[in-house]
Amino acid sequence: MIICCLWCFVKANAQVTVDAKLDSAGIFIGQRIGLTLEVSANAKSKVELPDWDSLQQVVPGVEFVRAEKTDTSFLNDGQRMMLSRRYYFTSFDSALYLIPELNVKVDGKDYPSKKLALKVVTFEIDTLHADSIFGIKAELAPPFDWAEWRPVIWFGIFALLVAGLLGYVIYRLKTNKPIIRRIRNKRRLAPHKVAMQKIEQIKEEKIWQSEDSKEYYTQLTDTLRNYIRERYGFNAMEMTSYEIIQKLQEVNDEEAIRELRELFQTADLVKFAKYSTLINENDRNLVNAIEYINQTKLEEPEQKPQPEVIVVEETRSMVAKIVLIGSIVVASLVLLGVLTFIGYRIYMLTL
């Protein structure tokens, strides 16, 4: 019976083991030393490891510095666990110290470790040669390394490109302008050809045969004004009929502008005095306009026509706008992530 009780007592105590060991038996003054504490117990046991405040003296002359996180591993198919934790101590007095037992609580019961001895030795100072003793040197700045800053530079360039593209797209979207302008070339016709095409259109629509003489003379005089502007280089669209005739007298003879003067006078009467014209009168003025263009047109030498650049505006559908806005949001998040990385990288490099 007694043997059975002793066996049960030994088995119960063997369930918990506590072991502590130092990295070395001695250190120099001010040097740190690590102490590893290992605890083996049942997996379901509640274990409390010792801890101290920073710079707290474990024994007089030995100070606690810090402790690492506890490392836990399981054995015997998870029935046993092994806890390991490292502590760091230091001392600034040379002596032989006895580190007391480290007390570990397992399920509320104390389990002490073994005592440890630590020897702290000082440096031998040559007091006979004081010139060989130097003070503390100033901190040296590390050399600049382009390899460390290269990611910051490349990501910075990428961020600038993304920011510029985002700004451009948002501006074009806000002003309802196309993101990518499509440009096509248009053959530029001579002024007299443009005017004759417009007159042919007036003839096809037979506006002069309708009762709306005002519309007919408005289109006819506007065609002549555009032709005169392109042919002679002054803004006839913003001038009165009298001012146009006065200006044309400097470049045309009286015979060329006599019938043109009558045409403008008739047009002014129709537009401003509600003058009613006859069909034959409208026909005559149309012929006079054609004759004036033919008499004053500038025959250009045969050459390759110069193209005129035309910007083709695009219309966006609702789906296109949604996709565009979604792309802007994604690009903004990417830009934010890149800027965060750059800021963090610069912060770490300047520490």
Beta strands, then each sheet from edge to edge (+ up, - down):
strand 1: 17-22
strand 2: 26-28
strand 3: 32-42
strand 4: 47-48
strand 5: 57-59
strand 6: 62-67
strand 7: 71-75
strand 8: 80-91
strand 9: 95-99
strand 10: 103-106
strand 11: 109-112
strand 12: 116-121
strand 13: 182-187
strand 14: 307-312
sheet 1: 1+ 3- 8+ 6- 5+
sheet 2: 1+ 3- 8+ 7-
sheet 3: 2+ 12+ 9-
sheet 4: 4+ 10- 11+
sheet 5: 13+ 14-
end
